[in-house]
Amino acid sequence: MKYDEHPADLEKRNLRRELLAIRRALTPEERTEAGAALALRALRLPELATARTVAAYVSMGTEPGTAELLEALRRRGTRVLLPVLLPDDDLDWGAYTGPGSLAAVRHGGRMELAEPTGTRLGPDAVAAADVVLLPGLAVDGRGMRLGRGGGSYDRVLARLERAGARPALVVLLYDAEVVARVPAEAHDHPVDAVVTPTGVRRFARP
């Protein structure tokens, strides 16, 4: 452990390592099936059924797939916002208008992301969302979410809080990623619900 590292940081890092190893063991077929089941579950959420604007994300690597969900929301007439990673790891936003509105963008030597190609709407655009779909690696019984550690969505959630916005916060995960406990720090925000391929679990937010 680094000398100035918070104990929760070490716990988070170890848990991330374990969960990412489990994800890597999934076959492409298992990931495809999970994405399709997640889309069906999520689309039945009352929050998504009535949402005019949804801030979502394009899944990458071994994450549960979001392609079917994004297309279903677009066909339903929902305005879908997708993130654009900024150099400081904050997120800008752009509109999703179909698979053709996405382009692969490489961010240094770190990663390649599919991002919207249209007009940039600014980091504050997320405050207009009725629902924010969050990536993650785990969530516990309190609704505490474990992200990948980059801090991008911590900034999004802090921005929503500063703006007084209260969209429904929903994280999309595999079934095994609903865990007993996620290490949490003071700046961590609980979510309202988790959707997995087999169900939905809701949490009471303060």
TIZAZA-465726 format. One record per residue (C-alpha): residue in three letters; residue number from 1; x, y, z. Coordinates in nm, 2 decimals. Layout:
// residues N
{residuo = Ala; num = NUM; px = X; py = Y; pz = Z};
...
END
This chain:
// residues 206
{residuo = Met; num = 1; px = 0.00; py = 0.00; pz = 0.00};
{residuo = Lys; num = 2; px = 0.13; py = 0.35; pz = -0.08};
{residuo = Tyr; num = 3; px = 0.21; py = 0.55; pz = 0.23};
{residuo = Asp; num = 4; px = -0.07; py = 0.81; pz = 0.17};
{residuo = Glu; num = 5; px = -0.32; py = 0.56; pz = 0.02};
{residuo = His; num = 6; px = -0.66; py = 0.53; pz = 0.19};
{residuo = Pro; num = 7; px = -0.73; py = 0.17; pz = 0.30};
{residuo = Ala; num = 8; px = -1.05; py = 0.18; pz = 0.09};
{residuo = Asp; num = 9; px = -0.84; py = 0.25; pz = -0.22};
{residuo = Leu; num = 10; px = -0.64; py = -0.07; pz = -0.17};
{residuo = Glu; num = 11; px = -0.96; py = -0.27; pz = -0.12};
{residuo = Lys; num = 12; px = -1.12; py = -0.12; pz = -0.43};
{residuo = Arg; num = 13; px = -0.81; py = -0.20; pz = -0.64};
{residuo = Asn; num = 14; px = -0.80; py = -0.57; pz = -0.52};
{residuo = Leu; num = 15; px = -1.18; py = -0.61; pz = -0.58};
{residuo = Arg; num = 16; px = -1.14; py = -0.45; pz = -0.93};
{residuo = Arg; num = 17; px = -0.87; py = -0.70; pz = -1.01};
{residuo = Glu; num = 18; px = -1.09; py = -1.00; pz = -0.91};
{residuo = Leu; num = 19; px = -1.39; py = -0.88; pz = -1.09};
{residuo = Leu; num = 20; px = -1.21; py = -0.80; pz = -1.41};
{residuo = Ala; num = 21; px = -1.05; py = -1.15; pz = -1.41};
{residuo = Ile; num = 22; px = -1.40; py = -1.30; pz = -1.39};
{residuo = Arg; num = 23; px = -1.52; py = -1.08; pz = -1.68};
{residuo = Arg; num = 24; px = -1.23; py = -1.18; pz = -1.90};
{residuo = Ala; num = 25; px = -1.33; py = -1.54; pz = -1.85};
{residuo = Leu; num = 26; px = -1.67; py = -1.49; pz = -2.01};
{residuo = Thr; num = 27; px = -1.70; py = -1.61; pz = -2.37};
{residuo = Pro; num = 28; px = -1.82; py = -1.37; pz = -2.64};
{residuo = Glu; num = 29; px = -2.14; py = -1.56; pz = -2.66};
{residuo = Glu; num = 30; px = -2.20; py = -1.51; pz = -2.29};
{residuo = Arg; num = 31; px = -2.14; py = -1.14; pz = -2.32};
{residuo = Thr; num = 32; px = -2.38; py = -1.11; pz = -2.61};
{residuo = Glu; num = 33; px = -2.65; py = -1.30; pz = -2.43};
{residuo = Ala; num = 34; px = -2.60; py = -1.08; pz = -2.12};
{residuo = Gly; num = 35; px = -2.63; py = -0.76; pz = -2.32};
{residuo = Ala; num = 36; px = -2.95; py = -0.87; pz = -2.49};
{residuo = Ala; num = 37; px = -3.11; py = -0.98; pz = -2.15};
{residuo = Leu; num = 38; px = -2.99; py = -0.65; pz = -1.99};
{residuo = Ala; num = 39; px = -3.16; py = -0.45; pz = -2.27};
{residuo = Leu; num = 40; px = -3.49; py = -0.63; pz = -2.21};
{residuo = Arg; num = 41; px = -3.47; py = -0.57; pz = -1.83};
{residuo = Ala; num = 42; px = -3.37; py = -0.21; pz = -1.85};
{residuo = Leu; num = 43; px = -3.64; py = -0.12; pz = -2.11};
{residuo = Arg; num = 44; px = -3.90; py = -0.23; pz = -1.86};
{residuo = Leu; num = 45; px = -3.79; py = 0.01; pz = -1.60};
{residuo = Pro; num = 46; px = -4.06; py = 0.28; pz = -1.54};
{residuo = Glu; num = 47; px = -3.79; py = 0.54; pz = -1.52};
{residuo = Leu; num = 48; px = -3.67; py = 0.46; pz = -1.87};
{residuo = Ala; num = 49; px = -4.02; py = 0.42; pz = -2.01};
{residuo = Thr; num = 50; px = -4.10; py = 0.79; pz = -1.92};
{residuo = Ala; num = 51; px = -3.75; py = 0.94; pz = -1.97};
{residuo = Arg; num = 52; px = -3.72; py = 1.21; pz = -2.24};
{residuo = Thr; num = 53; px = -3.34; py = 1.22; pz = -2.21};
{residuo = Val; num = 54; px = -3.11; py = 0.94; pz = -2.10};
{residuo = Ala; num = 55; px = -2.74; py = 0.97; pz = -2.05};
{residuo = Ala; num = 56; px = -2.59; py = 0.64; pz = -2.13};
{residuo = Tyr; num = 57; px = -2.25; py = 0.49; pz = -2.25};
{residuo = Val; num = 58; px = -2.11; py = 0.27; pz = -2.52};
{residuo = Ser; num = 59; px = -1.98; py = -0.05; pz = -2.36};
{residuo = Met; num = 60; px = -1.62; py = -0.15; pz = -2.42};
{residuo = Gly; num = 61; px = -1.42; py = -0.47; pz = -2.39};
{residuo = Thr; num = 62; px = -1.58; py = -0.71; pz = -2.14};
{residuo = Glu; num = 63; px = -1.85; py = -0.48; pz = -2.01};
{residuo = Pro; num = 64; px = -2.21; py = -0.59; pz = -2.04};
{residuo = Gly; num = 65; px = -2.31; py = -0.48; pz = -2.39};
{residuo = Thr; num = 66; px = -2.52; py = -0.17; pz = -2.43};
{residuo = Ala; num = 67; px = -2.56; py = -0.16; pz = -2.81};
{residuo = Glu; num = 68; px = -2.91; py = -0.31; pz = -2.82};
{residuo = Leu; num = 69; px = -3.03; py = -0.09; pz = -2.53};
{residuo = Leu; num = 70; px = -2.90; py = 0.23; pz = -2.70};
{residuo = Glu; num = 71; px = -3.08; py = 0.14; pz = -3.03};
{residuo = Ala; num = 72; px = -3.40; py = 0.05; pz = -2.85};
{residuo = Leu; num = 73; px = -3.40; py = 0.38; pz = -2.67};
{residuo = Arg; num = 74; px = -3.34; py = 0.57; pz = -2.99};
{residuo = Arg; num = 75; px = -3.62; py = 0.39; pz = -3.17};
{residuo = Arg; num = 76; px = -3.85; py = 0.47; pz = -2.88};
{residuo = Gly; num = 77; px = -3.79; py = 0.84; pz = -2.94};
{residuo = Thr; num = 78; px = -3.57; py = 0.89; pz = -2.63};
{residuo = Arg; num = 79; px = -3.29; py = 1.15; pz = -2.66};
{residuo = Val; num = 80; px = -2.97; py = 0.96; pz = -2.58};
{residuo = Leu; num = 81; px = -2.66; py = 1.14; pz = -2.47};
{residuo = Leu; num = 82; px = -2.32; py = 0.96; pz = -2.48};
{residuo = Pro; num = 83; px = -1.99; py = 1.06; pz = -2.32};
{residuo = Val; num = 84; px = -1.68; py = 1.20; pz = -2.48};
{residuo = Leu; num = 85; px = -1.37; py = 1.16; pz = -2.27};
{residuo = Leu; num = 86; px = -1.18; py = 1.48; pz = -2.22};
{residuo = Pro; num = 87; px = -0.80; py = 1.51; pz = -2.17};
{residuo = Asp; num = 88; px = -0.85; py = 1.56; pz = -1.79};
{residuo = Asp; num = 89; px = -1.08; py = 1.25; pz = -1.77};
{residuo = Asp; num = 90; px = -1.39; py = 1.46; pz = -1.73};
{residuo = Leu; num = 91; px = -1.68; py = 1.39; pz = -1.97};
{residuo = Asp; num = 92; px = -1.84; py = 1.60; pz = -2.24};
{residuo = Trp; num = 93; px = -2.16; py = 1.47; pz = -2.40};
{residuo = Gly; num = 94; px = -2.30; py = 1.43; pz = -2.75};
{residuo = Ala; num = 95; px = -2.62; py = 1.30; pz = -2.90};
{residuo = Tyr; num = 96; px = -2.65; py = 0.94; pz = -3.02};
{residuo = Thr; num = 97; px = -2.85; py = 0.92; pz = -3.35};
{residuo = Gly; num = 98; px = -2.77; py = 0.56; pz = -3.45};
{residuo = Pro; num = 99; px = -2.46; py = 0.34; pz = -3.49};
{residuo = Gly; num = 100; px = -2.34; py = 0.57; pz = -3.77};
{residuo = Ser; num = 101; px = -2.31; py = 0.86; pz = -3.53};
{residuo = Leu; num = 102; px = -2.02; py = 0.69; pz = -3.35};
{residuo = Ala; num = 103; px = -1.65; py = 0.69; pz = -3.43};
{residuo = Ala; num = 104; px = -1.36; py = 0.51; pz = -3.27};
{residuo = Val; num = 105; px = -1.13; py = 0.76; pz = -3.08};
{residuo = Arg; num = 106; px = -0.80; py = 0.66; pz = -2.93};
{residuo = His; num = 107; px = -0.70; py = 0.84; pz = -2.61};
{residuo = Gly; num = 108; px = -0.33; py = 0.84; pz = -2.60};
{residuo = Gly; num = 109; px = -0.19; py = 0.49; pz = -2.54};
{residuo = Arg; num = 110; px = -0.47; py = 0.41; pz = -2.29};
{residuo = Met; num = 111; px = -0.78; py = 0.30; pz = -2.47};
{residuo = Glu; num = 112; px = -1.00; py = 0.33; pz = -2.78};
{residuo = Leu; num = 113; px = -1.36; py = 0.44; pz = -2.72};
{residuo = Ala; num = 114; px = -1.66; py = 0.47; pz = -2.95};
{residuo = Glu; num = 115; px = -1.78; py = 0.83; pz = -2.91};
{residuo = Pro; num = 116; px = -2.05; py = 1.05; pz = -3.07};
{residuo = Thr; num = 117; px = -1.93; py = 1.25; pz = -3.37};
{residuo = Gly; num = 118; px = -2.19; py = 1.53; pz = -3.35};
{residuo = Thr; num = 119; px = -2.19; py = 1.86; pz = -3.17};
{residuo = Arg; num = 120; px = -2.03; py = 1.87; pz = -2.82};
{residuo = Leu; num = 121; px = -2.29; py = 1.97; pz = -2.57};
{residuo = Gly; num = 122; px = -2.06; py = 2.04; pz = -2.28};
{residuo = Pro; num = 123; px = -2.01; py = 1.86; pz = -1.95};
{residuo = Asp; num = 124; px = -2.32; py = 2.02; pz = -1.79};
{residuo = Ala; num = 125; px = -2.55; py = 1.86; pz = -2.05};
{residuo = Val; num = 126; px = -2.58; py = 1.55; pz = -1.83};
{residuo = Ala; num = 127; px = -2.79; py = 1.76; pz = -1.58};
{residuo = Ala; num = 128; px = -3.08; py = 1.75; pz = -1.83};
{residuo = Ala; num = 129; px = -3.10; py = 1.37; pz = -1.82};
{residuo = Asp; num = 130; px = -3.40; py = 1.20; pz = -1.65};
{residuo = Val; num = 131; px = -3.19; py = 0.88; pz = -1.62};
{residuo = Val; num = 132; px = -2.81; py = 0.83; pz = -1.60};
{residuo = Leu; num = 133; px = -2.69; py = 0.48; pz = -1.69};
{residuo = Leu; num = 134; px = -2.36; py = 0.41; pz = -1.53};
{residuo = Pro; num = 135; px = -2.09; py = 0.16; pz = -1.61};
{residuo = Gly; num = 136; px = -1.94; py = -0.02; pz = -1.31};
{residuo = Leu; num = 137; px = -1.78; py = -0.33; pz = -1.18};
{residuo = Ala; num = 138; px = -2.00; py = -0.40; pz = -0.88};
{residuo = Val; num = 139; px = -2.27; py = -0.27; pz = -0.65};
{residuo = Asp; num = 140; px = -2.36; py = -0.37; pz = -0.30};
{residuo = Gly; num = 141; px = -2.67; py = -0.39; pz = -0.09};
{residuo = Arg; num = 142; px = -2.65; py = -0.02; pz = 0.00};
{residuo = Gly; num = 143; px = -2.64; py = 0.08; pz = -0.37};
{residuo = Met; num = 144; px = -2.27; py = 0.17; pz = -0.35};
{residuo = Arg; num = 145; px = -2.11; py = 0.13; pz = -0.69};
{residuo = Leu; num = 146; px = -1.75; py = 0.03; pz = -0.77};
{residuo = Gly; num = 147; px = -1.62; py = 0.20; pz = -1.09};
{residuo = Arg; num = 148; px = -1.30; py = 0.14; pz = -1.28};
{residuo = Gly; num = 149; px = -1.11; py = 0.40; pz = -1.08};
{residuo = Gly; num = 150; px = -1.06; py = 0.67; pz = -1.34};
{residuo = Gly; num = 151; px = -1.29; py = 0.91; pz = -1.16};
{residuo = Ser; num = 152; px = -1.48; py = 1.03; pz = -1.47};
{residuo = Tyr; num = 153; px = -1.82; py = 0.93; pz = -1.33};
{residuo = Asp; num = 154; px = -1.74; py = 1.06; pz = -0.98};
{residuo = Arg; num = 155; px = -1.71; py = 1.40; pz = -1.15};
{residuo = Val; num = 156; px = -2.04; py = 1.35; pz = -1.33};
{residuo = Leu; num = 157; px = -2.22; py = 1.26; pz = -1.01};
{residuo = Ala; num = 158; px = -2.06; py = 1.56; pz = -0.83};
{residuo = Arg; num = 159; px = -2.17; py = 1.78; pz = -1.11};
{residuo = Leu; num = 160; px = -2.53; py = 1.65; pz = -1.09};
{residuo = Glu; num = 161; px = -2.53; py = 1.72; pz = -0.71};
{residuo = Arg; num = 162; px = -2.40; py = 2.08; pz = -0.76};
{residuo = Ala; num = 163; px = -2.67; py = 2.14; pz = -1.02};
{residuo = Gly; num = 164; px = -2.94; py = 2.01; pz = -0.79};
{residuo = Ala; num = 165; px = -3.03; py = 1.75; pz = -1.05};
{residuo = Arg; num = 166; px = -3.18; py = 1.42; pz = -0.94};
{residuo = Pro; num = 167; px = -3.19; py = 1.18; pz = -1.23};
{residuo = Ala; num = 168; px = -3.24; py = 0.81; pz = -1.16};
{residuo = Leu; num = 169; px = -2.90; py = 0.65; pz = -1.13};
{residuo = Val; num = 170; px = -2.89; py = 0.30; pz = -1.28};
{residuo = Val; num = 171; px = -2.58; py = 0.08; pz = -1.31};
{residuo = Leu; num = 172; px = -2.57; py = -0.21; pz = -1.56};
{residuo = Leu; num = 173; px = -2.39; py = -0.53; pz = -1.44};
{residuo = Tyr; num = 174; px = -2.35; py = -0.90; pz = -1.47};
{residuo = Asp; num = 175; px = -2.54; py = -1.11; pz = -1.21};
{residuo = Ala; num = 176; px = -2.23; py = -1.20; pz = -1.01};
{residuo = Glu; num = 177; px = -2.13; py = -0.83; pz = -0.97};
{residuo = Val; num = 178; px = -2.40; py = -0.76; pz = -0.71};
{residuo = Val; num = 179; px = -2.18; py = -0.82; pz = -0.41};
{residuo = Ala; num = 180; px = -2.20; py = -0.81; pz = -0.03};
{residuo = Arg; num = 181; px = -1.99; py = -0.50; pz = 0.02};
{residuo = Val; num = 182; px = -1.82; py = -0.24; pz = -0.19};
{residuo = Pro; num = 183; px = -1.55; py = -0.03; pz = -0.02};
{residuo = Ala; num = 184; px = -1.68; py = 0.33; pz = 0.00};
{residuo = Glu; num = 185; px = -1.54; py = 0.67; pz = 0.07};
{residuo = Ala; num = 186; px = -1.70; py = 1.00; pz = 0.16};
{residuo = His; num = 187; px = -1.72; py = 1.11; pz = -0.20};
{residuo = Asp; num = 188; px = -1.89; py = 0.80; pz = -0.33};
{residuo = His; num = 189; px = -2.26; py = 0.82; pz = -0.44};
{residuo = Pro; num = 190; px = -2.51; py = 0.54; pz = -0.41};
{residuo = Val; num = 191; px = -2.72; py = 0.45; pz = -0.71};
{residuo = Asp; num = 192; px = -3.10; py = 0.40; pz = -0.73};
{residuo = Ala; num = 193; px = -3.10; py = 0.06; pz = -0.90};
{residuo = Val; num = 194; px = -2.89; py = -0.21; pz = -1.06};
{residuo = Val; num = 195; px = -3.00; py = -0.40; pz = -1.37};
{residuo = Thr; num = 196; px = -2.85; py = -0.75; pz = -1.44};
{residuo = Pro; num = 197; px = -2.95; py = -1.00; pz = -1.70};
{residuo = Thr; num = 198; px = -3.18; py = -1.18; pz = -1.45};
{residuo = Gly; num = 199; px = -3.33; py = -0.89; pz = -1.25};
{residuo = Val; num = 200; px = -3.35; py = -0.54; pz = -1.11};
{residuo = Arg; num = 201; px = -3.27; py = -0.44; pz = -0.75};
{residuo = Arg; num = 202; px = -3.36; py = -0.10; pz = -0.61};
{residuo = Phe; num = 203; px = -3.20; py = 0.10; pz = -0.33};
{residuo = Ala; num = 204; px = -3.32; py = 0.38; pz = -0.11};
{residuo = Arg; num = 205; px = -3.11; py = 0.70; pz = -0.18};
{residuo = Pro; num = 206; px = -3.09; py = 0.95; pz = 0.10};
END
